[in-house]
Amino acid sequence: MDPSPKPDEETYGALRTRARTFVYERLALASASIWALGAMLLMFTIVPPVAYPQRYIAVAMTVPLLPAALPWLFWGLLTDLLARRWSAQQPR
């Protein structure tokens, strides 16, 4: 009558938590890199040497947010896939 989860369920929950952290760290690095490189490229290409380039700088820093956000659409899927893979690799 004890409602505690089975050892396999606990193991999968721990693996899923570890997978979420693992995927989160990688996606954060990927997003930061995409944004930084995109902003740098746009700064070099579209920001003219004028007295007040604030509008151009705002555009150059905002446009890379969209491609930097795209990997986060797959966070849940990647987490589940990785947790299943790690679960399958564990000895029973």
TAQUIBEL-V72419 format. One record per residue. N is the residue number from 1. RES is the residue in three letters. PSI is psi in degrees with one decimal (none if undefined). OMEGA is omega in radians with two decimals (* if undefined). D_LAST is the distance of its C-alpha to the last C-alpha in whole Angstrom. Layout:
BEGIN
N & RES & PSI & OMEGA & D_LAST
N & RES & PSI & OMEGA & D_LAST
END
This chain:
BEGIN
1 & MET & 2.0 & 3.13 & 25
2 & ASP & 119.5 & -3.09 & 23
3 & PRO & 13.4 & -3.13 & 22
4 & SER & 145.4 & -3.10 & 20
5 & PRO & 157.3 & 3.11 & 17
6 & LYS & 158.2 & 3.14 & 13
7 & PRO & -35.5 & 3.13 & 11
8 & ASP & -39.2 & 3.13 & 9
9 & GLU & -39.2 & 3.10 & 13
10 & GLU & -42.0 & 3.14 & 14
11 & THR & -43.8 & 3.14 & 11
12 & TYR & -38.9 & 3.10 & 12
13 & GLY & -41.2 & 3.11 & 16
14 & ALA & -39.9 & 3.11 & 15
15 & LEU & -38.8 & 3.14 & 14
16 & ARG & -40.5 & 3.09 & 17
17 & THR & -43.2 & 3.11 & 20
18 & ARG & -39.3 & 3.12 & 19
19 & ALA & -39.2 & 3.12 & 19
20 & ARG & -43.0 & 3.12 & 22
21 & THR & -44.2 & -3.13 & 24
22 & PHE & -49.1 & -3.13 & 23
23 & VAL & -40.0 & 3.13 & 25
24 & TYR & -45.8 & -3.13 & 27
25 & GLU & -43.5 & -3.12 & 28
26 & ARG & -40.9 & 3.13 & 29
27 & LEU & -35.6 & 3.10 & 31
28 & ALA & -43.4 & 3.10 & 33
29 & LEU & -43.8 & 3.14 & 34
30 & ALA & -44.5 & -3.13 & 34
31 & SER & -43.0 & 3.12 & 36
32 & ALA & -40.3 & 3.13 & 38
33 & SER & -44.5 & 3.13 & 39
34 & ILE & -45.6 & -3.13 & 40
35 & TRP & -45.0 & -3.10 & 42
36 & ALA & -45.4 & 3.13 & 44
37 & LEU & -41.2 & 3.12 & 44
38 & GLY & -44.1 & 3.13 & 46
39 & ALA & -40.9 & 3.14 & 48
40 & MET & -46.1 & 3.14 & 49
41 & LEU & -42.7 & 3.13 & 50
42 & LEU & -34.2 & 3.09 & 52
43 & MET & -43.5 & -3.11 & 54
44 & PHE & -28.0 & -3.03 & 55
45 & THR & -35.0 & -3.03 & 56
46 & ILE & -12.5 & -3.12 & 57
47 & VAL & 111.5 & -3.11 & 59
48 & PRO & 159.0 & 3.08 & 62
49 & PRO & 76.0 & 3.12 & 64
50 & VAL & 171.9 & -3.07 & 66
51 & ALA & -39.3 & -3.09 & 67
52 & TYR & 83.0 & -3.07 & 65
53 & PRO & 21.9 & -3.03 & 62
54 & GLN & -40.8 & -3.13 & 60
55 & ARG & -42.0 & 3.12 & 59
56 & TYR & -39.3 & 3.13 & 58
57 & ILE & -40.6 & 3.12 & 56
58 & ALA & -43.0 & 3.11 & 54
59 & VAL & -43.8 & -3.10 & 54
60 & ALA & -26.8 & -3.14 & 52
61 & MET & -19.1 & -3.11 & 50
62 & THR & -38.5 & -3.09 & 49
63 & VAL & -40.7 & -3.14 & 48
64 & PRO & -5.9 & 3.11 & 45
65 & LEU & -35.3 & -3.13 & 43
66 & LEU & -54.1 & 3.11 & 43
67 & PRO & -27.6 & 3.12 & 41
68 & ALA & -26.4 & -3.14 & 39
69 & ALA & -19.1 & -3.08 & 38
70 & LEU & -41.5 & -3.14 & 36
71 & PRO & -24.3 & -3.10 & 33
72 & TRP & -16.0 & 3.07 & 32
73 & LEU & -24.0 & -3.06 & 33
74 & PHE & 13.3 & -3.09 & 29
75 & TRP & -49.1 & -3.13 & 27
76 & GLY & -43.6 & 3.13 & 25
77 & LEU & -46.5 & 3.14 & 24
78 & LEU & -37.8 & 3.12 & 23
79 & THR & -46.8 & 3.14 & 21
80 & ASP & -42.8 & 3.13 & 19
81 & LEU & -44.0 & -3.13 & 19
82 & LEU & -41.0 & 3.12 & 18
83 & ALA & -40.7 & 3.10 & 15
84 & ARG & -40.7 & 3.14 & 14
85 & ARG & -45.8 & 3.12 & 14
86 & TRP & -36.9 & 3.13 & 12
87 & SER & -39.0 & 3.14 & 9
88 & ALA & -28.9 & -3.11 & 9
89 & GLN & -14.5 & -3.13 & 9
90 & GLN & 141.2 & 3.06 & 6
91 & PRO & 141.2 & -3.12 & 4
92 & ARG & none & * & 0
END
